[in-house]
Amino acid sequence: MLRRFLFGGKPRGRASVLVLSLLTALLYLTVRSRLDDNDDLAPYTPYHVPSNTYNISSDWWVEFFMRLETTRVTATPTEINGSAPNDNWTPNTSVVRADLLLLNTTDEAKFRESHASFVRQLPQFASHIPYDAGTTGIVSTAGARNFGQAISMVLMTRQAGSRLPIQIVVDSNSPWVDLVCAETLPRYDASCLFLEDMWASLHHEIVPKLHRFQWKFISIIASSFQNVLFLDADTLPVRSPDHLFTREPFISAGFITWPDYWVSQVAPAFYKIAGDVEVPSIASRASSESGIIMYDKARHADTLLLAAYYNYNGPDHYYSMLNQHGPGEGDKETFFQAALVLDGLRKKGAYQPPTAWMKPGVGVKKGYWDVKAMPKSHGRTAKGLWRGMFMQQMDPSEDYRAVMAAIEKAKNDEVHDKANDESKSNPAAKARGTTAQPPLPPPPTPPRRRRQQNFSKAGQKKSGVKQRQADHKPGTKPKQEDGGQEGEETSPPPNDADSARTSNFLTDSTFLDTAGRLPLQPDAHHYMFFHHNGVKPDLTGVLDEGAEILATDEEGRYVRMWGDPGWIIERYGRDVERVLWHDSIEVYCQERLAGRFQRLRKVCRKMRETYERVHHSY
């Protein structure tokens, strides 16, 4: 009827024009209201452009989720009796590992069965984890809730001098996020990966509902890069990380984690569940944080997939088991513990790391490196109150240098002390020049350094190596091996020849258990990352008092977000905070954003006002 009214004949022509005008105005107001202050930063039904050309096959995603689901932990949710203490880690700590996990024998058996079943599948499953071979880049994850943090991370990465491509896995959308992904980030060689595009052909029951901490392992797997530096969106590089991939310890390890402040609070029962591997000493290392991680997905496909298993079962089971309600509970321990468990199982002969598919990593070895230089806190004081802002994390290549120097010094000191003792007890020994051999394990011999790859702007090696994909369809039953359950791959027991071949690919990382207790002297000028575990670096928060981006002194004047910039300028040669504000204004005040979204217009005005009042004089 409406069509007849509008187009039915001349007598209604004038009325038709009027109705069309009213409908057009109504449509404009409706669309405009969606872009107004209340909605432009909120979740919505996305209209974004599709992700870039990289895509993981739907068959692989089906296999991935099905393997996780068929080995899901069926035990009752983990219970912790109280909470682990907030004990800071120090090299001479005497803290005893907390044991607060309440676990009956039935649930313990279910945990063990689930864990063993997944580990048995790793050699075959890890052989076709997808990535573009030979590529290197930075990966993060963010959404409508915290995309401003990701923008700060991208800006600071480029200001630090990094030329690595960046991929941001988007977990939720809004119109302004889509626009930034489509038009702004490409100018910084950064792109957005929308998983709903990758998963569009999957049945909705296959894809699980992901919780907060579970996006990290998904983003690392979904990224196209083989060599990944994962950064939480609130982690700002202040020195270029590009060299990390071509230096030690990444060459000999392929997997690097960074420490947190506290002692490890992993429940002792975890190591029993994981295959009766040795429970590490509390003094061996601090707990790990997961805001910064480095992976070579070729060498550590099995490590990454086991971390995925812990995270998939994290909210109800492993998160609390790995932290016992201690500080920072979440995914923080899942990544390093995966490496520790697989190494422990290998030493027992219960797991043989696959090496045939590690060809992209030939010339390098597989191990792990947990950075020993402890994080350093920094905060701001306003009106007499101190507020933590970020933790400084060390360049791992500087950490490697400091650890190797400390080991060498300890060996020399021990040889010297032993020689002195022998000389005192046996003067003849001194005359002969007899010395004792040090008991400390020697540092790993760096293998032949591989030539740095020539990367294109998109992170693809120019030789054009094709993406690795699944070589069989999911749902087919692999051949059953002795000792395995029907339909599962098994990790065959190693024979002498296999062990010899495997050892050629492995770096023995056990010396790191004691290295952290040596007096280390890393250069403070090599702190590389500011991880904002306090106030988040989302500058759209200038409009929100609770975000604590802005603070005033006793006289009502704004104070700098990071406080006195003197030490930063001295260490890094530039006023990093001022640069962050300057570059952020260029992003948020561009006409395509501020001219379209009312909230971003307000953000732009407030940022300019703050910059003039706080940073213009510097």
Phi, psi and omega per residue, in radians:
M1 nan -0.684 3.122
L2 -1.064 -0.703 3.137
R3 -1.117 -0.728 3.118
R4 -1.106 -0.679 -3.132
F5 -1.136 -0.717 -3.062
L6 -1.347 -0.628 -2.976
F7 -2.156 0.248 -3.002
G8 -1.379 -0.281 -3.129
G9 2.880 2.968 -3.056
K10 -1.078 -0.708 -3.086
P11 -0.988 -0.480 -3.090
R12 -1.700 0.124 -3.049
G13 -1.018 -0.818 -3.114
R14 -1.155 -0.707 3.100
A15 -1.128 -0.621 3.128
S16 -1.084 -0.777 3.123
V17 -1.060 -0.710 -3.134
L18 -1.124 -0.794 -3.141
V19 -1.119 -0.745 3.109
L20 -1.054 -0.697 3.126
S21 -1.122 -0.740 3.134
L22 -1.137 -0.752 3.124
L23 -1.101 -0.707 3.117
T24 -1.097 -0.763 3.128
A25 -1.122 -0.719 3.130
L26 -1.108 -0.744 3.123
L27 -1.097 -0.723 3.128
Y28 -1.084 -0.788 -3.125
L29 -1.137 -0.630 3.129
T30 -1.133 -0.837 3.133
V31 -1.128 -0.735 -3.113
R32 -1.069 -0.661 -3.124
S33 -1.139 -0.527 3.128
R34 -1.246 -0.427 -3.127
L35 -1.702 0.137 -3.077
D36 -1.413 -3.059 -2.984
D37 -1.008 -0.615 -3.011
N38 -1.451 -0.307 -2.975
D39 -2.094 -0.283 -2.968
D40 -1.259 -0.255 3.083
L41 -1.927 0.147 -3.051
A42 -1.744 2.828 3.074
P43 -1.068 2.661 -3.104
Y44 -2.832 3.062 3.042
T45 -1.398 1.974 -2.931
P46 -1.256 2.640 3.039
Y47 -2.142 0.344 -2.931
H48 -1.109 2.818 3.045
V49 -1.237 2.651 -3.134
P50 -1.080 2.793 3.082
S51 -1.110 2.941 3.127
N52 -1.125 -3.104 -2.943
T53 -1.186 -0.352 3.139
Y54 -1.156 2.344 3.131
N55 -2.706 2.361 3.075
I56 -1.546 2.399 -3.075
S57 -1.078 2.564 3.113
S58 -1.102 -0.544 3.103
D59 -1.049 -0.715 -3.131
W60 -1.166 -0.746 3.122
W61 -1.084 -0.690 3.095
V62 -1.065 -0.814 3.121
E63 -1.056 -0.767 -3.113
F64 -1.021 -0.935 -3.097
F65 -1.212 -0.591 3.131
M66 -1.203 -0.696 3.092
R67 -1.109 -0.711 3.100
L68 -1.160 -0.719 -3.078
E69 -1.256 -0.677 -3.107
T70 -1.276 -0.266 3.067
T71 -1.936 0.251 -3.111
R72 -0.977 2.484 3.088
V73 -1.182 2.220 -3.132
T74 -1.822 0.099 3.101
A75 -1.195 2.821 3.071
T76 -1.136 2.710 -3.139
P77 -0.927 2.478 -3.076
T78 -1.087 2.387 3.083
E79 -2.031 2.382 3.123
I80 -2.096 2.295 -3.139
N81 -1.493 1.523 -3.114
G82 1.632 -2.522 3.119
S83 -2.599 2.569 -3.128
A84 -1.188 2.568 -3.121
P85 -1.231 2.736 3.125
N86 -1.553 1.154 -3.112
D87 -1.547 2.141 3.057
N88 -1.218 2.514 3.119
W89 -1.482 2.380 3.001
T90 -2.345 2.744 -3.103
P91 -1.027 -0.487 -3.120
N92 -1.862 0.471 -3.094
T93 -1.082 2.495 3.090
S94 -2.053 0.282 -3.123
V95 -1.131 2.450 3.093
V96 -1.611 2.413 -3.133
R97 -1.049 2.252 3.115
A98 -1.164 2.548 3.127
D99 -2.355 1.404 -3.014
L100 -1.956 0.052 -3.088
L101 -1.306 2.237 3.064
L102 -1.714 1.911 -3.026
L103 -2.469 2.054 3.104
N104 -1.466 2.924 -3.038
T105 -1.130 -0.581 3.133
T106 -1.136 -0.828 3.131
D107 -1.187 -0.623 3.094
E108 -1.050 -0.736 3.126
A109 -1.112 -0.666 3.118
K110 -1.164 -0.712 3.071
F111 -1.048 -0.848 -3.083
R112 -1.086 -0.756 -3.129
E113 -1.106 -0.777 -3.142
S114 -1.100 -0.824 -3.105
H115 -1.101 -0.827 -3.124
A116 -1.098 -0.660 -3.137
S117 -1.112 -0.732 -3.135
F118 -1.222 -0.734 -3.137
V119 -1.085 -0.642 3.119
R120 -1.056 -0.507 -3.107
Q121 -1.465 -0.252 -2.967
L122 -1.038 -0.801 -3.078
P123 -0.975 -0.728 -3.134
Q124 -1.370 -0.749 -3.089
F125 -1.127 -0.734 -3.098
A126 -1.197 -0.286 -3.056
S127 -1.230 -0.258 -3.123
H128 -2.366 0.612 3.003
I129 -1.126 2.381 -2.996
P130 -1.448 2.455 2.985
Y131 -2.988 2.858 3.021
D132 -1.560 1.916 -3.016
A133 -1.027 2.368 3.074
G134 1.497 0.116 -3.112
T135 -1.761 2.713 -3.087
T136 -2.446 2.423 3.115
G137 -3.017 3.118 -3.133
I138 -1.810 2.416 -3.105
V139 -2.221 2.472 3.024
S140 -2.554 3.049 3.067
T141 -2.407 2.451 -3.117
A142 -2.816 2.975 3.113
G143 -2.662 -2.885 -3.099
A144 -0.998 -0.571 -3.084
R145 -1.177 -0.623 -3.006
N146 -2.395 0.471 -3.070
F147 -1.175 -0.440 3.064
G148 -1.048 -0.580 3.076
Q149 -1.129 -0.736 -3.141
A150 -1.107 -0.653 3.088
I151 -1.080 -0.767 3.103
S152 -1.066 -0.715 3.136
M153 -1.089 -0.776 3.135
V154 -1.096 -0.798 -3.118
L155 -1.082 -0.771 -3.120
M156 -1.232 -0.565 3.079
T157 -1.078 -0.762 3.130
R158 -1.243 -0.672 3.108
Q159 -1.141 -0.487 3.109
A160 -1.307 -0.178 3.096
G161 1.760 0.080 -3.120
S162 -1.237 2.445 3.063
R163 -1.980 0.151 3.128
L164 -1.229 2.440 3.033
P165 -1.156 2.670 -3.086
I166 -2.149 2.355 3.024
Q167 -2.121 2.259 3.093
I168 -1.969 2.061 3.086
V169 -1.463 2.068 -3.025
V170 -1.598 2.149 -3.094
D171 -1.698 -0.239 3.082
S172 -2.823 2.726 -2.963
N173 -2.149 2.858 2.926
S174 -2.701 2.863 -3.092
P175 -1.005 -0.712 -3.086
W176 -1.245 -0.580 3.078
V177 -1.113 -0.756 3.117
D178 -1.044 -0.744 -3.111
L179 -1.164 -0.722 3.094
V180 -1.100 -0.759 3.126
C181 -1.078 -0.690 -3.042
A182 -1.391 -0.619 -2.944
E183 -2.080 -0.489 -3.043
T184 -1.706 -0.896 -3.048
L185 -1.050 -0.634 3.120
P186 -1.002 -0.458 3.102
R187 -1.168 -0.334 3.121
Y188 -1.873 0.346 -3.076
D189 0.911 0.779 3.082
A190 -2.189 2.561 -3.121
S191 -2.432 2.799 3.120
C192 -1.874 2.388 3.017
L193 -1.891 2.084 3.124
F194 -1.737 1.924 -3.065
L195 -1.145 -0.450 3.114
E196 -1.133 -0.424 3.020
D197 -1.236 -0.794 3.132
M198 -1.114 -0.604 -3.044
W199 -1.707 0.175 -3.034
A200 -1.041 -0.600 -3.087
S201 -1.570 -0.017 -3.122
L202 -1.503 2.544 3.051
H203 -1.145 2.436 -3.020
H204 -1.084 -0.424 -3.139
E205 -1.319 -0.307 -3.134
I206 -1.363 -0.672 -3.082
V207 -1.442 2.117 -3.118
P208 -1.325 2.779 2.995
K209 -1.368 2.058 -3.054
L210 -1.564 2.433 3.083
H211 -1.697 3.070 -2.984
R212 -0.820 -0.973 -3.027
F213 -1.373 -0.209 -3.042
Q214 -1.415 -0.178 -3.135
W215 -1.260 -0.376 -3.052
K216 -1.175 -0.900 -3.113
F217 -1.156 -0.594 3.096
I218 -1.117 -0.729 -3.091
S219 -1.165 -0.666 3.122
I220 -1.151 -0.732 3.129
I221 -1.203 -0.707 -3.084
A222 -1.256 -0.411 3.130
S223 -1.067 2.597 3.130
S224 -1.424 -0.218 -3.030
F225 -1.314 2.503 2.968
Q226 -1.352 -0.847 3.133
N227 -1.751 2.081 -2.962
V228 -2.116 2.283 2.826
L229 -1.843 1.859 3.104
F230 -1.533 2.312 3.071
L231 -2.215 2.236 2.914
D232 -0.969 2.638 -3.111
A233 -1.069 -0.374 -3.142
D234 -1.659 0.295 3.116
T235 -1.844 2.138 -3.076
L236 -1.915 2.031 3.025
P237 -1.245 2.287 3.079
V238 -1.949 -0.098 2.922
R239 -2.299 2.595 -3.121
S240 -1.113 2.265 3.110
P241 -1.600 0.096 -2.964
D242 -1.042 -0.623 -3.074
H243 -1.259 -0.249 -3.031
L244 -1.073 -0.518 -3.069
F245 -1.342 -0.278 -3.086
T246 -2.012 0.261 3.120
R247 -2.264 2.925 2.979
E248 -1.241 2.555 0.158
P249 -1.614 0.002 -3.073
F250 -1.111 -0.600 -3.124
I251 -1.036 -0.766 -3.068
S252 -1.598 -0.129 -3.054
A253 -2.080 -0.907 -3.095
G254 1.358 0.040 -3.131
F255 -2.700 2.156 -3.092
I256 -2.343 2.375 3.017
T257 -2.188 2.881 -3.125
W258 -2.062 2.704 -3.059
P259 -1.501 2.738 2.938
D260 -1.785 -3.115 -3.066
Y261 -1.309 -0.478 -2.835
W262 -1.747 2.935 3.010
V263 -1.236 2.751 3.091
S264 -1.176 2.354 3.126
Q265 -2.037 0.444 3.093
V266 -1.144 2.264 -3.134
A267 -1.130 2.391 3.134
P268 -0.964 -0.591 -3.114
A269 -1.106 -0.398 3.120
F270 -1.008 -0.757 -3.082
Y271 -1.223 -0.477 3.043
K272 -1.239 -0.799 3.120
I273 -1.059 -0.654 -3.059
A274 -1.329 0.032 3.099
G275 2.121 0.472 3.123
D276 0.992 0.757 3.056
V277 -1.434 2.805 -3.065
E278 -1.124 2.370 3.084
V279 -1.366 2.092 -3.098
P280 -1.236 2.684 3.081
S281 -1.209 2.497 3.055
I282 -1.016 -0.614 -3.093
A283 -1.287 -0.198 -3.047
S284 -1.204 -0.566 -3.129
R285 -2.957 2.780 3.035
A286 -1.320 2.932 2.996
S287 -1.100 2.781 -3.126
S288 -1.774 2.682 2.973
E289 -1.896 2.802 -3.067
S290 -2.055 0.306 3.107
G291 -1.331 -0.290 3.107
I292 -2.449 2.177 3.129
I293 -2.536 2.503 3.020
M294 -2.086 2.332 3.133
Y295 -2.318 2.419 2.725
D296 -1.755 1.922 -3.038
K297 -1.238 -0.263 3.035
A298 -1.299 -0.872 -3.110
R299 -1.307 -0.568 -2.990
H300 -2.074 0.602 3.069
A301 -1.046 -0.727 -3.134
D302 -1.186 -0.668 3.099
T303 -1.093 -0.778 -3.137
L304 -1.131 -0.713 -3.126
L305 -1.212 -0.615 3.072
L306 -1.185 -0.651 3.035
A307 -1.085 -0.650 3.078
A308 -1.084 -0.698 3.098
Y309 -1.071 -0.795 3.127
Y310 -1.085 -0.683 -3.131
N311 -1.297 -0.648 3.100
Y312 -1.040 -0.647 3.098
N313 -1.745 0.337 -3.021
G314 -1.264 -0.942 -2.994
P315 -0.984 -0.668 -3.105
D316 -1.696 -0.262 -2.977
H317 -2.353 -1.158 -2.921
Y318 -1.410 -0.516 -3.112
Y319 -1.024 -0.828 -3.137
S320 -1.296 -0.566 3.108
M321 -1.138 -0.627 -3.090
L322 -1.487 -0.082 -3.132
N323 -2.425 -0.238 3.080
Q324 0.859 0.797 3.126
H325 1.027 0.443 3.041
G326 -1.382 -3.106 -3.084
P327 -1.111 2.416 3.059
G328 1.337 0.418 -3.064
E329 -1.033 2.373 -3.141
G330 2.843 -2.339 -3.085
D331 -1.516 0.036 -2.903
K332 -0.977 -0.604 -3.087
E333 -1.708 -0.127 -2.984
T334 -1.156 -0.578 -3.023
F335 -1.373 -0.857 -3.138
F336 -1.209 -0.683 -3.129
Q337 -1.106 -0.540 3.077
A338 -1.068 -0.756 3.111
A339 -1.160 -0.718 -3.114
L340 -1.137 -0.727 -3.124
V341 -1.143 -0.832 -3.119
L342 -1.119 -0.624 3.086
D343 -1.188 -0.686 3.097
G344 -1.138 -0.713 3.100
L345 -1.153 -0.652 3.100
R346 -1.087 -0.758 -3.118
K347 -1.137 -0.493 3.095
K348 -1.424 -0.164 -3.047
G349 1.415 0.206 -3.110
A350 -1.615 -0.128 3.137
Y351 -2.617 2.309 3.097
Q352 -1.967 1.935 -3.141
P353 -1.049 2.242 3.109
P354 -1.209 2.446 -3.110
T355 -2.187 -0.334 -3.073
A356 -1.049 -0.600 -3.084
W357 -1.585 0.149 3.141
M358 -1.566 0.307 -3.077
K359 -0.954 -0.650 3.079
P360 -1.069 -0.286 -3.138
G361 -1.827 0.239 -3.132
V362 -1.058 2.396 -3.079
G363 1.711 -0.194 3.063
V364 -2.204 2.976 -3.109
K365 -2.164 2.984 -3.115
K366 -1.945 2.236 3.057
G367 -2.811 -2.624 3.010
Y368 -2.587 2.737 3.081
W369 -2.452 2.070 3.001
D370 -1.807 2.080 -3.081
V371 -0.977 2.320 -3.068
K372 -1.633 -0.485 3.103
A373 -1.124 2.121 -3.060
M374 -1.285 2.627 3.110
P375 -1.166 2.682 -3.132
K376 -2.115 2.249 -3.083
S377 -1.397 2.608 2.998
H378 -2.468 2.481 -3.140
G379 -2.565 -3.040 -3.086
R380 -2.184 2.517 3.077
T381 -1.959 2.210 3.092
A382 -2.437 2.237 -3.114
K383 0.960 0.672 3.086
G384 1.371 0.015 -3.121
L385 -1.905 2.291 3.119
W386 -1.595 2.362 3.113
R387 -2.218 2.129 3.113
G388 -1.122 2.410 -3.130
M389 -1.963 -0.992 -3.076
F390 -2.652 2.861 3.014
M391 -1.896 2.303 3.116
Q392 -1.517 2.300 -3.137
Q393 -2.095 2.509 -2.956
M394 -1.424 2.605 2.927
D395 -1.083 2.093 -3.077
P396 -1.140 -0.448 3.084
S397 -1.213 -0.590 3.025
E398 -1.244 -0.638 3.073
D399 -1.087 -0.738 3.101
Y400 -1.052 -0.793 3.126
R401 -1.045 -0.773 -3.112
A402 -1.153 -0.699 3.135
V403 -1.156 -0.812 3.132
M404 -1.083 -0.683 3.113
A405 -1.149 -0.691 3.140
A406 -1.177 -0.691 3.104
I407 -1.120 -0.782 3.140
E408 -1.102 -0.720 3.119
K409 -1.130 -0.726 3.134
A410 -1.102 -0.706 3.107
K411 -1.108 -0.807 -3.131
N412 -1.129 -0.712 3.128
D413 -1.114 -0.708 -3.114
E414 -1.189 -0.713 3.086
V415 -1.074 -0.768 -3.124
H416 -1.119 -0.771 -3.131
D417 -1.137 -0.722 -3.133
K418 -1.144 -0.681 3.119
A419 -1.109 -0.705 3.112
N420 -1.120 -0.722 3.133
D421 -1.101 -0.757 -3.139
E422 -1.155 -0.620 3.138
S423 -1.142 -0.658 3.138
K424 -1.193 -0.674 -3.096
S425 -1.501 -0.402 -3.091
N426 -2.514 1.561 -3.111
P427 -0.980 -0.494 -3.129
A428 -1.151 -0.544 3.134
A429 -1.126 -0.646 3.132
K430 -1.092 -0.704 3.140
A431 -1.130 -0.603 -3.139
R432 -1.413 -0.233 -3.126
G433 1.298 0.504 -3.114
T434 -1.231 2.365 3.073
T435 -2.293 2.754 -3.136
A436 -1.715 2.696 3.091
Q437 -1.501 2.418 -3.093
P438 -1.278 2.497 3.126
P439 -1.426 -0.252 -3.114
L440 -1.150 2.482 3.106
P441 -1.159 2.495 3.130
P442 -1.208 2.648 3.066
P443 -1.140 2.689 -3.117
P444 -1.107 2.463 3.090
T445 -1.383 2.072 -3.123
P446 -1.067 2.276 3.090
P447 -1.258 3.061 3.104
R448 -0.972 2.207 -3.112
R449 -1.276 2.265 3.140
R450 -1.394 2.630 -3.130
R451 -1.151 2.410 -3.131
Q452 -1.105 2.324 -3.089
Q453 -1.271 2.689 3.093
N454 -1.710 1.882 -3.020
F455 -1.767 2.514 3.016
S456 -1.466 3.088 -3.085
K457 -1.052 -0.602 -3.106
A458 -1.454 0.025 3.128
G459 1.558 -0.001 -3.133
Q460 -1.513 2.261 3.094
K461 -1.092 2.407 -2.988
K462 -1.155 -0.276 3.089
S463 -1.234 -0.259 3.040
G464 1.335 0.643 3.112
V465 -1.098 2.338 -3.080
K466 -1.328 2.689 3.119
Q467 -1.112 2.413 3.050
R468 -1.373 2.316 -3.141
Q469 -2.337 2.957 3.121
A470 -1.046 2.370 -3.115
D471 -1.757 0.198 3.039
H472 -2.633 2.808 -3.139
K473 -1.429 2.412 3.106
P474 -1.160 2.699 3.122
G475 1.716 -0.310 3.069
T476 -1.415 2.525 -3.104
K477 -1.507 2.072 3.058
P478 -1.150 2.819 3.136
K479 -1.058 2.316 -3.116
Q480 -1.325 2.337 3.114
E481 -1.855 2.793 3.104
D482 -1.058 2.358 3.087
G483 1.556 -0.112 -3.123
G484 -1.848 2.904 3.089
Q485 -1.503 2.751 -3.098
E486 -1.019 2.335 3.102
G487 1.451 0.119 -3.126
E488 -2.072 2.539 2.973
E489 -1.398 2.684 3.105
T490 -2.129 2.775 3.038
S491 -1.656 1.839 -3.025
P492 -1.153 2.578 3.107
P493 -1.135 2.412 -3.081
P494 -1.287 2.490 2.939
N495 -1.767 3.114 -3.036
D496 -1.065 -0.721 -3.124
A497 -1.146 -0.749 3.108
D498 -1.075 -0.747 -3.129
S499 -1.081 -0.703 3.130
A500 -1.118 -0.755 3.128
R501 -1.151 -0.743 -3.124
T502 -1.081 -0.700 -3.093
S503 -1.090 -0.449 3.118
N504 -1.185 -0.315 -3.111
F505 -1.771 -0.095 -2.941
L506 -1.943 2.500 2.960
T507 -1.852 2.206 3.102
D508 -1.328 1.903 -3.075
S509 -1.672 0.110 -3.034
T510 -1.165 -0.382 3.118
F511 -1.093 -0.329 3.120
L512 -1.205 -0.302 3.122
D513 -1.080 -0.509 -3.124
T514 -1.929 -0.265 -3.060
A515 -1.085 -0.581 -3.105
G516 -1.172 -0.306 -3.137
R517 -1.536 -0.096 3.087
L518 -1.383 2.664 3.091
P519 -1.235 1.848 -3.115
L520 -1.637 2.597 3.126
Q521 -2.312 1.139 3.070
P522 -1.256 2.634 3.136
D523 -1.375 2.100 -3.106
A524 -1.068 -0.375 3.111
H525 -1.197 -0.162 -3.114
H526 -1.776 0.229 2.927
Y527 -1.095 2.230 -2.928
M528 -1.905 -0.506 -3.030
F529 -2.200 2.446 2.931
F530 -1.856 1.815 3.129
H531 -1.635 1.928 -3.050
H532 -1.358 1.324 3.070
N533 -1.397 -0.105 3.068
G534 -1.750 -1.954 3.077
V535 -1.208 2.273 -3.070
K536 -1.393 2.454 -3.072
P537 -1.464 0.840 3.085
D538 -1.764 1.762 -2.998
L539 -1.309 -0.090 2.952
T540 -1.187 -0.213 3.108
G541 -1.289 0.024 3.096
V542 -1.083 -0.353 3.126
L543 -1.568 -0.127 -3.032
D544 -2.047 1.956 -3.116
E545 -1.047 -0.597 -3.123
G546 -1.203 -0.315 3.125
A547 -1.276 -0.347 3.074
E548 1.109 0.366 3.026
I549 -1.103 -0.723 -3.122
L550 -1.851 2.501 3.054
A551 -2.574 2.728 -3.118
T552 -2.136 2.744 3.076
D553 -1.564 -2.973 -3.081
E554 -1.103 -0.399 -3.132
E555 -1.710 0.159 3.085
G556 1.423 0.190 3.123
R557 -1.552 2.494 3.082
Y558 -1.099 2.460 3.014
V559 -1.903 2.729 -3.126
R560 -1.154 2.561 -3.092
M561 -1.045 -0.665 -3.117
W562 -1.814 0.173 3.138
G563 1.332 -2.757 -3.107
D564 -0.985 2.167 -3.071
P565 -1.477 0.023 -3.007
G566 -0.966 -0.836 -3.082
W567 -1.188 -0.560 3.129
I568 -1.222 -0.759 3.128
I569 -1.104 -0.732 -3.139
E570 -1.121 -0.695 -3.047
R571 -1.400 -0.705 -2.991
Y572 -1.934 -0.061 3.064
G573 1.329 0.190 3.110
R574 -2.767 2.759 3.086
D575 -1.474 1.594 -2.983
V576 -1.074 -0.727 -3.114
E577 -1.138 -0.743 3.131
R578 -1.080 -0.720 3.100
V579 -1.068 -0.712 3.119
L580 -1.046 -0.808 3.132
W581 -1.134 -0.781 -3.109
H582 -1.041 -0.858 -3.101
D583 -1.225 -0.557 3.106
S584 -1.175 -0.662 3.087
I585 -1.061 -0.702 3.121
E586 -1.071 -0.584 3.134
V587 -1.353 -0.958 -3.000
Y588 -1.277 -0.380 -3.102
C589 -1.699 0.068 3.086
Q590 -1.150 2.525 -2.993
E591 -1.025 -0.618 -3.111
R592 -1.109 -0.427 3.112
L593 -1.755 -1.047 -3.089
A594 -1.114 -0.519 3.128
G595 -1.340 -0.231 -3.065
R596 -1.917 -0.566 -3.039
F597 -2.016 2.102 -3.045
Q598 -1.064 -0.714 -3.136
R599 -1.111 -0.698 3.140
L600 -1.218 -0.478 3.016
R601 -1.101 -0.724 3.106
K602 -1.171 -0.699 3.093
V603 -1.056 -0.786 -3.135
C604 -1.042 -0.832 -3.130
R605 -1.071 -0.769 -3.108
K606 -1.185 -0.662 3.119
M607 -1.149 -0.726 3.117
R608 -1.134 -0.726 3.104
E609 -1.074 -0.795 -3.132
T610 -1.124 -0.739 -3.130
Y611 -1.070 -0.755 3.136
E612 -1.126 -0.688 -3.063
R613 -1.416 -0.496 -3.016
V614 -1.877 -0.741 -2.942
H615 -1.874 -0.270 -3.031
H616 -1.117 -0.530 -3.071
S617 -1.382 -0.192 -3.104
Y618 -1.556 nan nan
